[in-house]
């Protein structure tokens, strides 16, 4: 009775219509123009389940109402996907019992509902019920701000009728004919309020809507979402992590969207903004809205994640093996420099390594001076192999964080000042992407470059374990290692 009273009060507050379906089941209707109905069911242990139905009647929409069922369900589903506590839904057509190319209605079934998980008390249940009813009322107000008031008085005032015209924009029709080689089952038409020109290719599950009002609405829903959206390139597609919502978009589908947008708007975009649901993906390229019925939900996310996991494990095995060493939190700069010198002296193509001056005493940014035999494709003859001995300036950076390009400056001046031909950098962590680009750019200037990060150093130490006891202020072995004295 308490729950019933709560729902009744909320419906009265938001001008919604309540219908009971038993002691634990409730039906909440919006209005004839909006056509969204909420079905609530309270289970044992205060469990809450709910879903929506999009179904309009001919009081507002004259003629075949399939367009209203398809478009309004997309508008509602895209909205609840973007709200604060997002909900990702599946959409299911209800076929008309008599007309093959008409849609009787559409179910909107929530699949990912993270904010409704873990209801354990009556207070939490009441809050959850209040939230879902508030979502319904908020959407109705938000949508009609963009679509225009559908009440009878406004329609008469604006001289607008609600009859559906069976026309279609030429570019929309051609896009279906050319890209999908035509379609045998379609539903299409034009309305003035809400204003849209649309086609639903039932066979290929493609919906194209031409409407500036609804395009602006979709763009506005995207601005509602203030969650941080992360995208991960997978093997077959893109993983989208939007707060607690997880979706997946196949690369073929992204390509399909780009092709449609290019054909419709005559614009080619590298980046396409997508709103993924569970079995539907929506994109907007004003004045066009495109919705493709493609699997893109949590199950597809998990499948692609496992493919990535398999690849990741193999990549980690090859590129980032389990470390054999434990580095000090604060690495001693002097010992780190001497460690690098010792490792360089054992490199196959290094002839000599010297420290030009006492450490930290006027070395003019030269930690090491190296004579290094490097590949030189400019020197190739029958008697001369493609290699030459060059003078390289080396720097060593011991740090707790990534080394950025702001920490290694004036490289070119340093190389030229000391009459050198190359630059070498060794770091105790790793270098940043901008630092990598900076070093790569030096090659275009004719300066030979190379660098070692932590993985490179560990690889060499695994072959030169006898050096470890000499540099205990830098790192140590994780497990007991038998050292072999080298003569």
C-alpha positions as CSV (number, residue, x, y, z in Angstrom):
1,X,0.0,0.0,0.0
2,X,2.9,2.3,0.8
3,X,4.5,1.7,-2.6
4,X,1.1,2.1,-4.3
5,X,0.6,5.4,-2.6
6,X,4.1,6.6,-3.7
7,X,3.5,5.7,-7.3
8,X,0.1,7.4,-7.3
9,X,1.5,10.6,-5.8
10,X,4.3,10.7,-8.4
11,X,1.8,10.1,-11.2
12,X,-0.4,12.9,-9.9
13,X,2.7,15.2,-9.6
14,X,3.9,14.5,-13.2
15,X,0.4,14.2,-14.8
16,X,1.0,10.6,-15.7
17,X,-1.8,7.9,-15.7
18,X,-1.6,5.0,-13.2
19,X,-3.1,1.6,-13.8
20,X,-2.6,-1.3,-11.4
21,X,-2.0,-4.8,-12.6
22,X,-2.1,-6.5,-9.2
23,X,-0.6,-5.9,-5.8
24,X,2.9,-5.8,-7.1
25,X,2.6,-4.7,-10.8
26,X,1.9,-1.2,-12.0
27,X,1.4,0.5,-15.4
28,X,2.3,4.1,-15.9
29,X,1.2,5.8,-19.1
30,X,2.5,9.2,-20.5
31,X,0.0,10.5,-23.0
32,X,-1.4,9.8,-26.5
33,X,1.3,11.9,-28.2
34,X,4.3,10.5,-26.3
35,X,3.0,6.9,-26.3
36,X,5.5,5.6,-23.8
37,X,4.2,3.2,-21.1
38,X,6.2,2.1,-18.1
39,X,5.6,-1.4,-16.6
40,X,6.8,-1.8,-13.0
41,X,7.0,-5.1,-11.1
42,X,8.0,-5.5,-7.4
43,X,9.4,-8.9,-6.7
44,X,10.2,-10.8,-3.5
45,X,13.1,-9.3,-1.5
46,X,12.3,-5.8,-2.8
47,X,13.5,-6.7,-6.3
48,X,12.5,-4.2,-9.0
49,X,12.1,-5.0,-12.7
50,X,10.7,-2.6,-15.3
51,X,10.4,-2.1,-19.1
52,X,8.7,0.3,-21.5
53,X,6.3,0.0,-24.4
54,X,6.0,2.4,-27.3
55,X,2.5,2.4,-28.6
56,X,0.4,5.2,-30.0
57,X,-3.2,5.5,-31.0
58,X,-5.0,7.2,-33.9
59,X,-6.4,10.0,-31.6
60,X,-3.2,11.9,-32.3
61,X,-1.4,10.2,-35.2
62,X,-3.6,9.5,-38.1
63,X,-3.0,6.7,-40.5
64,X,-0.3,4.1,-40.2
65,X,1.5,4.9,-36.9
66,X,4.6,2.7,-37.5
67,X,6.7,5.8,-38.0
68,X,5.7,7.1,-34.5
69,X,6.5,3.8,-32.9
70,X,9.9,3.5,-34.5
71,X,11.1,7.1,-34.1
72,X,9.7,7.9,-30.7
73,X,11.2,4.6,-29.3
74,X,14.6,5.7,-30.6
75,X,14.2,9.2,-29.1
76,X,13.3,7.7,-25.7
77,X,16.0,5.0,-25.7
78,X,18.8,7.5,-26.7
79,X,17.7,9.8,-23.9
80,X,17.8,7.3,-21.1
81,X,21.2,6.1,-22.4
82,X,22.6,9.5,-21.8
83,X,21.1,10.6,-18.5
84,X,23.0,10.6,-15.2
85,X,22.3,7.0,-14.3
86,X,22.3,5.7,-17.8
87,X,20.3,2.8,-19.0
88,X,21.2,0.7,-22.1
89,X,18.2,-0.9,-23.7
90,X,17.2,-3.4,-26.4
91,X,14.4,-2.5,-28.8
92,X,12.0,-5.1,-30.2
93,X,9.4,-4.6,-32.9
94,X,5.9,-5.9,-32.4
95,X,4.8,-6.9,-35.8
96,X,1.3,-5.8,-37.0
97,X,-1.0,-8.8,-36.9
98,X,-2.5,-7.9,-40.4
99,X,-0.1,-5.6,-42.2
100,X,3.3,-7.0,-43.2
101,X,5.2,-3.7,-43.4
102,X,3.7,-2.0,-40.3
103,X,4.9,-2.0,-36.7
104,X,2.1,-2.4,-34.1
105,X,4.4,-1.1,-31.3
106,X,7.9,-1.5,-29.8
107,X,9.2,-2.9,-26.6
108,X,12.1,-1.0,-24.9
109,X,13.8,-3.5,-22.6
110,X,16.5,-2.2,-20.2
111,X,19.5,-4.6,-20.2
112,X,22.2,-2.6,-18.4
113,X,20.8,-0.8,-15.4
114,X,23.7,-0.2,-13.0
115,X,22.0,2.3,-10.7
116,X,19.2,-0.2,-10.0
117,X,21.5,-3.0,-8.9
118,X,21.7,-3.9,-5.2
119,X,18.3,-2.7,-3.9
120,X,18.3,-4.1,-0.3
121,X,16.0,-1.8,1.7
122,X,12.5,-0.3,1.3
123,X,14.1,3.2,1.1
124,X,16.3,2.1,-1.8
125,X,13.3,0.6,-3.5
126,X,11.3,3.8,-3.1
127,X,14.2,5.8,-4.5
128,X,14.5,3.5,-7.5
129,X,10.8,3.7,-8.3
130,X,10.9,7.5,-7.9
131,X,13.9,7.6,-10.3
132,X,12.4,5.6,-13.1
133,X,9.1,7.5,-13.0
134,X,11.0,10.8,-12.9
135,X,13.0,9.6,-16.0
136,X,9.7,9.1,-17.9
137,X,8.3,12.5,-17.0
138,X,11.6,14.3,-17.7
139,X,12.0,12.7,-21.1
140,X,8.4,13.8,-22.1
141,X,9.1,17.4,-21.2
142,X,12.6,17.4,-22.8
143,X,11.5,15.8,-26.0
144,X,8.5,18.1,-26.8
145,X,10.6,21.2,-26.2
146,X,12.4,20.2,-29.5
147,X,9.5,18.5,-31.3
148,X,6.9,21.2,-30.7
149,X,3.8,21.1,-28.6
150,X,1.4,18.3,-29.9
151,X,-1.7,19.4,-28.2
152,X,-4.9,20.0,-30.2
153,X,-5.0,23.8,-29.5
154,X,-1.4,24.3,-30.8
155,X,-2.0,22.2,-33.9
156,X,-5.1,24.2,-34.8
157,X,-3.2,27.5,-34.0
158,X,-0.3,26.5,-36.2
159,X,-2.6,25.1,-38.9
160,X,-0.9,21.6,-38.7
161,X,-2.7,18.4,-39.3
162,X,-1.5,15.0,-37.9
163,X,-2.1,13.0,-41.1
164,X,0.8,11.1,-42.5
165,X,2.0,11.7,-46.0
166,X,3.6,8.8,-47.9
167,X,6.6,10.5,-49.4
168,X,10.3,10.1,-48.9
169,X,13.4,12.3,-49.6
170,X,15.2,11.4,-52.7
171,X,18.6,11.0,-51.1
172,X,17.2,8.8,-48.3
173,X,15.5,6.5,-50.8
174,X,18.7,6.3,-53.0
175,X,20.9,5.5,-50.0
176,X,18.8,2.4,-49.3
177,X,18.7,1.4,-53.0
178,X,22.4,1.9,-53.6
179,X,24.0,0.8,-50.3
180,X,21.6,-2.1,-49.5
181,X,20.6,-2.9,-53.1
182,X,17.0,-2.0,-52.4
183,X,14.6,-3.5,-49.8
184,X,11.5,-5.5,-50.1
185,X,10.0,-4.5,-46.7
186,X,10.0,-0.8,-45.8
187,X,7.9,1.7,-43.9
188,X,8.3,5.4,-44.8
189,X,6.5,8.7,-44.6
190,X,6.4,12.3,-43.6
191,X,4.7,14.1,-40.7
192,X,4.6,17.8,-39.8
193,X,4.5,17.5,-36.0
194,X,6.8,16.1,-34.9
195,X,8.4,17.1,-38.2
196,X,10.2,14.2,-39.9
197,X,10.8,12.4,-43.2
198,X,11.8,8.8,-42.6
199,X,12.3,5.3,-43.9
200,X,12.6,2.1,-42.0
201,X,14.2,-0.7,-44.0
202,X,12.9,-3.7,-42.0
203,X,15.0,-6.3,-43.8
204,X,18.3,-4.6,-43.2
205,X,17.3,-3.0,-39.9
206,X,18.2,0.5,-41.1
207,X,16.3,3.6,-40.0
208,X,17.0,7.0,-41.6
209,X,15.3,10.1,-40.3
210,X,15.5,13.6,-41.8
211,X,14.6,16.2,-39.2
212,X,16.4,19.2,-38.0
213,X,14.3,19.3,-34.8
214,X,15.1,15.7,-33.9
215,X,18.7,16.1,-34.9
216,X,19.1,19.0,-32.4
217,X,17.3,16.8,-29.8
218,X,19.8,14.0,-30.2
219,X,22.7,16.4,-30.1
220,X,21.2,17.9,-26.8
221,X,20.9,14.4,-25.3
222,X,24.6,13.9,-25.9
223,X,25.4,17.0,-23.9
224,X,23.4,15.7,-20.9
225,X,26.0,12.9,-20.5
226,X,28.8,14.2,-18.3
227,X,30.4,10.8,-17.7
228,X,33.9,10.2,-19.0
229,X,33.7,8.1,-22.1
230,X,36.7,5.8,-22.9
231,X,37.1,4.0,-26.2
232,X,39.4,1.0,-26.7
233,X,40.3,-0.3,-30.1
234,X,39.7,-4.0,-30.1
235,X,40.5,-6.7,-32.7
236,X,37.2,-6.6,-34.5
237,X,35.7,-3.3,-33.3
238,X,35.6,-0.6,-30.6
239,X,34.9,-1.1,-26.9
240,X,33.0,1.9,-25.4
241,X,33.1,2.4,-21.6
242,X,30.7,5.0,-20.5
243,X,30.7,5.1,-16.7
244,X,29.3,1.7,-15.7
245,X,27.8,1.1,-19.2
246,X,29.8,-1.1,-21.5
247,X,29.0,-1.4,-25.2
248,X,30.7,-2.6,-28.4
249,X,30.6,-1.4,-32.0
250,X,32.0,-3.6,-34.8
251,X,34.4,-2.1,-37.3
252,X,32.0,-3.1,-40.1
253,X,29.2,-1.1,-38.5
254,X,31.4,2.0,-38.1
255,X,32.3,1.7,-41.8
256,X,28.5,1.3,-42.6
257,X,27.7,4.5,-40.7
258,X,30.5,6.4,-42.5
259,X,29.2,5.3,-45.8
260,X,25.6,6.3,-45.0
261,X,26.7,9.7,-43.7
262,X,28.9,10.4,-46.7
263,X,26.1,9.4,-49.1
264,X,23.4,11.5,-47.3
265,X,25.3,14.6,-46.3
266,X,28.1,14.5,-48.9
267,X,30.5,14.8,-46.1
268,X,33.3,12.4,-45.1
269,X,34.1,12.3,-41.4
270,X,37.0,10.2,-39.9
271,X,35.2,10.3,-36.5
272,X,31.6,9.3,-36.2
273,X,29.8,9.9,-32.9
274,X,27.8,6.9,-31.9
275,X,25.2,6.2,-29.2
276,X,25.3,2.4,-28.7
277,X,22.3,0.6,-27.2
278,X,22.1,-3.2,-26.8
279,X,20.9,-4.1,-30.2
280,X,20.7,-0.7,-31.9
281,X,23.3,2.0,-32.6
282,X,22.3,5.7,-33.3
283,X,24.3,8.4,-35.0
284,X,23.4,12.0,-36.0
285,X,24.7,14.1,-38.9
286,X,22.2,17.0,-38.9
287,X,19.6,16.9,-40.3
288,X,19.9,13.1,-40.5
289,X,19.6,10.6,-37.8
290,X,20.7,7.0,-38.6
291,X,19.9,4.0,-36.5
292,X,21.2,0.5,-37.3
293,X,19.9,-2.6,-35.7
294,X,23.2,-4.3,-34.8
295,X,24.2,-6.2,-31.7
296,X,26.3,-3.8,-29.6
297,X,25.5,-4.6,-25.9
298,X,27.2,-6.0,-22.9
299,X,27.4,-9.5,-24.4
300,X,29.2,-8.3,-27.5
301,X,31.5,-6.3,-25.2
302,X,32.4,-9.4,-23.2
303,X,33.1,-11.4,-26.3
304,X,35.4,-8.8,-27.8
305,X,37.1,-8.2,-24.4
306,X,38.1,-11.9,-24.3
307,X,39.6,-11.7,-27.7
308,X,41.6,-8.7,-26.6
309,X,42.6,-10.5,-23.4
310,X,44.0,-13.4,-25.5
311,X,45.9,-10.9,-27.6
312,X,47.0,-8.9,-24.6
313,X,48.4,-12.0,-22.8
314,X,50.4,-12.8,-25.9
315,X,51.6,-9.3,-26.3
316,X,52.5,-9.1,-22.7
317,X,54.4,-12.3,-22.9
318,X,56.4,-11.0,-25.9
319,X,56.7,-7.3,-25.1
320,X,56.3,-7.0,-21.3
321,X,57.5,-10.2,-19.7
322,X,57.2,-10.7,-15.9
323,X,60.0,-8.6,-14.4
324,X,62.9,-10.4,-12.8
325,X,64.0,-7.3,-11.0
326,X,62.8,-5.0,-8.3
327,X,63.7,-1.3,-8.7
328,X,64.3,1.1,-5.8
329,X,61.7,3.7,-5.2
330,X,64.3,6.4,-5.5
331,X,67.0,5.3,-7.9
332,X,70.5,6.6,-7.2
333,X,71.5,8.8,-10.3
334,X,75.2,8.1,-9.9
335,X,74.8,4.3,-9.7
336,X,72.3,4.4,-12.5
337,X,74.8,6.2,-14.8
338,X,77.5,3.7,-13.9
339,X,75.1,0.8,-14.5
340,X,74.3,2.1,-18.0
341,X,78.1,2.6,-18.7
342,X,78.7,-1.1,-17.7
343,X,75.9,-2.4,-19.9
344,X,77.0,-0.3,-22.9
345,X,80.6,-1.6,-22.6
346,X,79.1,-5.1,-23.2
347,X,77.1,-4.1,-26.2
348,X,78.3,-5.8,-29.4
349,X,78.7,-2.6,-31.5
350,X,80.0,-0.3,-28.8
351,X,83.8,0.3,-29.0
352,X,84.3,2.5,-26.0
353,X,82.4,4.4,-23.2
354,X,83.8,7.1,-21.0
355,X,82.5,9.6,-18.5
356,X,84.0,13.0,-19.6
357,X,84.0,14.7,-16.2
358,X,83.2,13.9,-12.6
359,X,79.4,13.3,-12.2
360,X,77.4,16.5,-11.8
361,X,80.5,18.7,-12.1
362,X,80.5,20.6,-15.4
363,X,79.9,17.8,-17.8
364,X,77.9,20.2,-20.1
365,X,74.9,17.8,-20.2
366,X,77.2,14.9,-21.2
367,X,76.8,11.9,-18.9
368,X,78.6,9.5,-21.4
369,X,80.7,9.7,-24.5
370,X,80.3,6.6,-26.6
371,X,82.0,5.3,-29.7
372,X,79.3,3.2,-31.5
373,X,79.3,1.3,-34.7
374,X,76.0,1.9,-36.3
375,X,74.3,1.0,-39.6
376,X,74.9,3.6,-42.3
377,X,73.1,3.0,-45.5
378,X,74.9,5.8,-47.2
379,X,78.2,3.9,-47.1
380,X,77.7,0.7,-49.1
381,X,80.3,-0.7,-51.5
382,X,81.9,-4.0,-52.5
383,X,84.5,-3.5,-49.8
384,X,82.6,-1.3,-47.3
385,X,79.7,-2.8,-45.3
386,X,76.8,-0.4,-44.4
387,X,78.2,0.6,-41.1
388,X,80.4,3.3,-39.6
389,X,81.9,4.3,-36.2
390,X,80.3,7.4,-34.8
391,X,80.6,9.5,-31.7
392,X,77.5,9.5,-29.5
393,X,76.5,11.7,-26.6
394,X,74.7,9.7,-23.9
395,X,72.4,11.0,-21.1
396,X,71.0,9.0,-18.2
397,X,67.7,9.9,-16.4
398,X,66.8,8.3,-13.1
399,X,63.2,9.1,-12.2
400,X,60.0,7.7,-10.5
401,X,57.8,8.9,-13.4
402,X,57.7,9.0,-17.2
403,X,60.4,11.1,-18.8
404,X,58.9,13.8,-20.9
405,X,60.5,16.0,-23.6
406,X,60.6,18.9,-21.1
407,X,63.2,16.9,-19.0
408,X,65.6,16.4,-22.0
409,X,66.2,19.7,-23.7
410,X,68.6,21.2,-26.2
411,X,69.6,17.8,-27.7
412,X,70.6,19.1,-31.0
413,X,72.8,21.8,-29.5
414,X,74.4,19.3,-27.2
415,X,75.3,17.0,-30.1
416,X,76.7,19.8,-32.2
417,X,78.6,21.5,-29.4
418,X,80.5,18.3,-28.7
419,X,81.1,17.4,-32.4
420,X,79.0,14.3,-32.1
421,X,76.9,12.4,-34.6
422,X,74.3,10.8,-32.4
423,X,72.4,10.9,-29.2
424,X,71.6,8.1,-26.7
425,X,69.1,8.3,-23.8
426,X,68.7,5.8,-20.9
427,X,65.8,6.1,-18.4
428,X,64.9,4.1,-15.4
429,X,61.2,4.2,-16.2
430,X,59.9,4.9,-19.7
431,X,59.7,7.9,-22.1
432,X,56.5,9.7,-23.1
433,X,55.0,9.6,-26.5
434,X,56.0,13.3,-27.2
435,X,59.5,12.4,-26.1
436,X,59.5,9.4,-28.6
437,X,58.4,11.7,-31.4
438,X,61.1,14.2,-30.5
439,X,63.8,11.6,-30.7
440,X,62.4,10.3,-34.0
441,X,62.4,13.8,-35.4
442,X,66.2,14.0,-34.8
443,X,66.7,11.2,-37.3
444,X,65.2,13.4,-40.0
445,X,67.9,15.9,-39.2
446,X,70.6,13.3,-39.8
447,X,71.3,12.7,-36.0
448,X,71.5,9.0,-35.1
449,X,69.3,8.3,-32.0
450,X,68.6,5.4,-29.7
451,X,67.2,4.9,-26.2
452,X,66.7,2.4,-23.5
453,X,63.8,2.3,-21.1
454,X,63.3,0.0,-18.1
455,X,62.4,-3.1,-20.3
456,X,65.5,-2.6,-22.4
457,X,67.7,-2.4,-19.4
458,X,66.2,-5.4,-17.7
459,X,66.7,-7.5,-20.9
460,X,70.4,-6.7,-20.8
461,X,70.7,-7.3,-17.1
462,X,69.2,-10.7,-17.5
463,X,72.2,-11.5,-19.7
464,X,74.6,-9.7,-17.3
465,X,73.5,-10.7,-13.9
466,X,76.9,-10.5,-12.4
467,X,76.5,-6.7,-12.5
468,X,73.6,-6.7,-10.0
469,X,75.6,-6.7,-6.7
470,X,77.4,-3.5,-7.8
471,X,74.3,-1.4,-8.2
472,X,72.1,-2.2,-5.2
473,X,70.9,1.4,-5.0
474,X,69.3,1.0,-8.4
475,X,67.7,-2.4,-8.4
476,X,68.0,-6.0,-7.2
477,X,66.8,-9.4,-8.3
478,X,63.3,-10.5,-7.3
479,X,64.5,-14.1,-6.8
480,X,67.8,-15.7,-5.8
481,X,70.2,-15.7,-8.8
482,X,73.4,-17.5,-9.0
483,X,76.0,-15.0,-10.2
484,X,78.9,-16.0,-12.4
485,X,82.1,-14.1,-12.1
486,X,83.4,-12.9,-15.4
487,X,87.1,-12.8,-15.9
